[in-house]
Amino acid sequence: MTLENRIKAIAEFGFTERQARFLDLVMMFGGLCVPRQYATFAGTAYGHTVSRFFHKLVRRGYATVSDCLHNRAELYHVRHRTLYRAIDQPHSQYRRPVPARHVVDRLMRLDTIVLQPELIWLATEEEKVALFSLMAPSFPRERLPHLVVGQGTGRRLRLFPDDQPVGVTTTGRVVFTYLVTAWETAALRAFVQRHADLLRVLPGWTLRLVLPQQLADTRGRFEGVVRDELTPLQPELLAELKWYFAKRRSTLNPRALSFEDPEFWEHQAAFSSPRFQQLYRRWLTDGDTLFEALASSAIIGALERGAGRIESHVLLPSYRHLAPLVSLFRSCRKGVEGGETSSAPSQPPRSTSPSASADSMGC
């Protein structure tokens, strides 16, 4: 289902095109939102117009609302099956109950998107595969960013598993975003390694790290991690790495072998850094194709020419006050204006009264 088809399907429920575009972003990128995000998206003041829109969502049963730590903050979960079915996403994970630890991540993701309206955001695996098939037609599908799931005959590739926003400019530059939400770097290293093969063949790309205010001082550290992962290895070092990986896999007890074999002990010490430990885990599933990206200077060349960029951006909004006070497993008491919730219709309204149309357009 194309973006424009999704917008049209949502609008049939009595929403304006602008509201429909915002709801599409919410449902495709996390399911959660707060009113200020719609105000930013719509370029309007956070006032009565915004409140009426969210009140309508709750009143018609399309969203539930939860009180937060701040006594005036409210968190909205757009989760009704009717809307998701309309955009061909009836089994979306974003309809499900949201663990508290995921709330900030999802709100950060939506902020990242609404603050960059110049980008076209790719919401589904199919959209991403279609774009990169067009931009790099000779690039094998199985080497797109992936995880290997299962073993033996049940083994399969899960493409684009990181759940991080991917956007593209009208000139064709691809923007890969990564939300930094914790001090640890293992997940970031895995993300960069999964994308390195693809970055080598794209004509223009940006890898953008997005951080909350409390991690603003660490942006240089995380940019350094990305550059470290994208730095190619010299042929001699690469040959030693291949030997070490093969030797390590062939022994049941690498620690014991390090005491018996001085050469293995030296290699184990040399390749003990987080980068090589993560590479070893990938090599176990992807095999020797991993070494092609490690040997290539294409990414460094792209960075030097400006075709490739590594950036970081700090989000100004605060999120600590948005932790929900009650479980998102159940519907909550009210909407923005205190209206009672009700069941959403099972299909779009066939017609709207003049007053309903005015309410919709006024939002």
N, C-alpha and C positions, 0 to 999 in steps of 0.2 A: 504494500500500500504506500503510495507516494505521500510526500509531505502535504501537498495541496489537497489530495484526497482526504487525508486525516483532518485537515483544517475544515474542509467542507462538511465532513461527517459530524464533527463537534459542533459546528455552527448550527446544525439542524436541531440541536437541543435548545435553541433559543438564546445562543450567545452571539455577540458581535464577532467579527473576524479577529479583532485584536484580542478579545478574551479567549477565542478558540486557539489562537497561536500560542498564547501563554499556557493554556491548559495542556496543549500538546507537549510543550517543553516539560511541564511538571510531570505528566504521566510517562513520558519517554525517558526522563532522566532522574527519577527518584521518588516521585509520588508525593513529596512533602514541599510545602512552601509557607511563606509568611507574607502578610499584606505588603510590606515595603518592597518586596521583590516584584510584585505586579506593578506597583507605582513606578519603580525604576524601568521596568520593561515598557510600560505605556507612556513614560515621559510625563507623568502627571503628579500632582501633589497627593500626599497620603492624607486623604480626607473622606468626605461623604461618598464620592464616586467609587473609591476603592472599597469602602466598607459595604456598600450596596452589593458589589460584585461577590464578595465573600459571604455575605449574608445569604445571597441567593444560592450559592453553592451548598451551604449547609441546610437551608430551608428545603431545598429540593432533594436533599439526600445524597448529593454527589460527593460531598466531603464531610469528614468529621473533624472536630476541633478539640484541642487539648490545651488546658491552662499550663503555663510554664513557671519557672522560678520567679521571674519578674511578674508582679501582680497584674500588669497590663499587657503582657505579651501572650499571644496565642499562636499555636502551631496547627497547620491545616494538613490533613491527609486526604488527597483526592484518590478514592479507592473504589468507587462503585463500579460493579462489573459492567453495567450498561454502557458507560463511557468507554471503558477499555475494549469492550466488544466492538464498539463502533469504529475504533481505529485498528481493529484486527489484532488486539493484544489482550484477549480474555484471560490468559494465564500469566500475565506479567507478574514478576516477583514484587513489583512496587505496589501491588494491591495488598500484599500480605502485611501482617503486623510488623512494626518496625522496632527492632531492639534499640534501646536508648543510646547505645554506643555508636549507632549508625546515623543518628539524627543530624549531627553537625556535618558529617561528611556529605550527606545529601543536600543540605542547605548550601554548603560551600560550592558544590557542583552546580547548583542552579544559579547561584550568584555569578560564578565564572561565566556561565552562558549568557545571562541577561545583560552582563556588563560588556559583552562583545557582540553587539547586534550586527556588526559588519560581516560576521562569519556565518556560513551555512553549516549547521551542525548535523552530523551523521548519527542517527539514533539507533540503528539496527545493524546487526552483522551483515545482512544483505546489502544495505547501503554502503557499508565500508568496503565489502568485497567488490561491489560494482565500481566504486570510485577507483580503487587501486588496480583493478583489471583494466580500466581505461588509461590510467596514468602510466602503468608499467605492464603492458600486455604480456610480456615474456616472463614475468616474475611468477614462479610457481605458487599456486594457491596454498600448498602445504607449508610454505615458508613465510606466510603472513604471521603476524604475532599470534602465538598459540600456546596452549598447554596440551600435553598428552594425557588423555583420560583412559583408564582401563588398561588391560593387558591382553596379550594373545589375540584371539579373533575378536574380542570385544574392544580392542584398542581403537580410539578415535581422537581426532583433533578438535579441540574447542578453540575456535578462532576469537581473537580480541577478548580475552578473558578478564582484563583488568578493570572493566567498567569505568573507564576514564573517558571524558569527552574528547571527541575528535572533530575538528572543524576545518573548513576549507574556505579560502578567500575567493573572490571572483576572478583573481588572476591565476589561481591554481596552486597557491602555497598551502600546504597542509599544516595545521597546527595541532600538535599532540599535547594535551594538557595532562598534568599529573598533580593531584591534590596531596600536598604534604601535610599530614595531620599528626605526626608523631616524630620523635627524635630519631628513631631507628631508620636505617637505610637499606635493609635487606630487600624490602618490597620494591623500593625505587631501583635498586640494582637489577632485580629480576625484570622489571618493566623495561628498562633501557636495553637490556640484553635481548629481550623478546622482539624489540623494535629495530635493532641494529641492522639486520638484514634488509628490512624494508627501507630504512633511511638511506642505504647505499645507492638505491636505484631511483629515488624520487628527485625531480628537478629542483624543488624548493620546499623546505620544511622548517618548522620552528618547534622546538621542544620547550614548552612553557611550564615552569613549576609554579604552583599556586599555593600560597601559604597564608594561614591566619595571622593576626597581629602578634600573638604570643610567640610565634616562631620567626618573626621578621629578622631577628639578628642572626639567624642560622642560614639565610639564603645563600651566602657564599659557600658554606659547607656543602649544601646539597648540589649547587651548581658544580662544585669540584668533583662530587661523586659521579655526576653525569659525564663530565669530561674524562674522568678516569676510565669509565666503562667504554667510552667511544674511542679511546686511544689505541691504535693498532699495535700488535706485538711484532717485534723483530723476528726474522726467520729462525734464528738460533734459539730464542726463547720459546717460540711456538713449537719447535721440534722437541724441546725438553718437556713442554707441557703435554704434548701428545704421549710421550713415553710415560710420564708420571700418571696420567689418567688411566692408561691401559694397565700399568702395573698395579695401581690402586684397586682397580676393579677386579683384577685377577686374584687378589689375596683376600682371605676371609678376615684377617686381622691386621690392618695397616699399621697399627701402633706397634704390634709385636715385630712386624717386618722392619720397622724403622730402627729397631735395636740390632737386628741381624744384618741389615744391608745398609752400609754407610751412604751409598749413592741414593738410595730411596729416602733415607733420613734427610739428606741435604735438599732433595727436591720437595719433600714434604714441608720442610721449614720455609723454602723459597716460595711455595705456592699456598701458604696458609692464610693469606689475606682474604677479606670478604669477597673481593672480586673473583678470585680463582675458586673459592669454595662454591659460589653460586654458579660459576661456569661448569664446574664438575657435575653439579646436579642437572644442569641442562644437557650436558653431553651424554649422560646416561639415557636420556630419552630421545635426543635429536641426532646423536651420532656425530660423525666427522664433518657434516655440513656446517657445524658450529664454527669450525676453524676458518672458513672462508671470510666471514665478517671480521674475525680477529686479525686476519692478514691484510685486509684491504685498507688502503689509504683514502678511499673515496669520501668517507665522512669527514676526515680532517681537511681534505681538500675543499669540501663544500663549506665547512666552517670558515676557512681562510678566505674564500671568495664571497661569503655572505649568503650563499644559496642555502646554507644551513645556519640555524641560530639556536643558542641556548639562552633562555630568558627566565626571569622569575618575577612574580607579581604578588604583592601582599594585599589581601582583601581587607578593606577598612571596617566593614561591619563586625560587631561583636556577636559571639554565639553562645557565650556561657550562660546567659540569662534565658536561653531558649530550651533548656532541658525540660522535658515534659514532667508535670507533677503527677499525672495519672498515666496508666498504661494506654498505649495506642492500640491495644487489642480490642477496645470497646469504643463505641460512639460516645461522645461527650455532650455536655449539657446544653451548649448554646452556640450561636454564631456571633459575628462581630457586634451585632446590634441586639443580641439577646433573644433571637428568634428560636423557636423550638425546631428540632430536626424532624424530618418526615421521610417516608420511603420515596426513593427516586422512581420515576416512571420507567417501565421496562423498555420503552422506545421513545424516540424524539416526539415532542408534541406536534400534531398534524397542523395545528394553526395556533396563532397567538392572538390574544385580545389586544386592542389598542393600548390598554394600560400595561399589559405584559411587555409589549414591544417597546414602550417608552422606558420601562424599567431596564430592559436589556440594553437599549441604546444609550441610556444615561450612564451606564457603567463603562 
